[in-house]
């Protein structure tokens, strides 16, 4: 089993990536392979509403000048995914939004490619707006017919400067529970449907 994570932060290895790694630690304890994709520095555009994905049905977005198709392939191949973003003006980053829109449209156009995969959101926040960002990512999972595991609180960690999130004990504990629940769910799903 494999879980792919996308860090939508402009900061490589910042607070958002640190939170993802706490989820990964629990998954890896259960023998689940993990991979972190850092989106920092990538130039992405949003969906251009060309609907070529609905006509071509090749599992690819028609926009070919960035890494989104490579990432859609990774999402499709994985059993589970984490989408992680810092909170920008009470929402996810524009890069994460571009990935969600294009991957979501492509998946729907190609037979619901992400249906019944496990998906969870991870949000880093300085102070406010995290719940809206969290909801934005959960909406992607739900409209994609994915299965969303919960934790003992919303999947967010608080910190502004790089490393500050490591002081958020409740946030780190939430990530650990999320990782454990995600691993449990993946094992249940794939024990019945190898």
Secondary structure, DSSP 8 states (H G I E B T S, - for coil): -EEEEEE--SSTTSHHHHHHHHHHHHHHHTT-EEEEEE-TT----------HHHHH-SS--S--SSSHHHHHHHHHH-SEEEEEEE-BTTB--HHHHHHHHHHHHHHHHTT-TTTT-EEEEEEEESSS-HHHHHHHHHHHHHHTT-B----SS-SEEE-SSTTGGGG-HHHHHHHHHHHHHHHHHHHHHHHH--
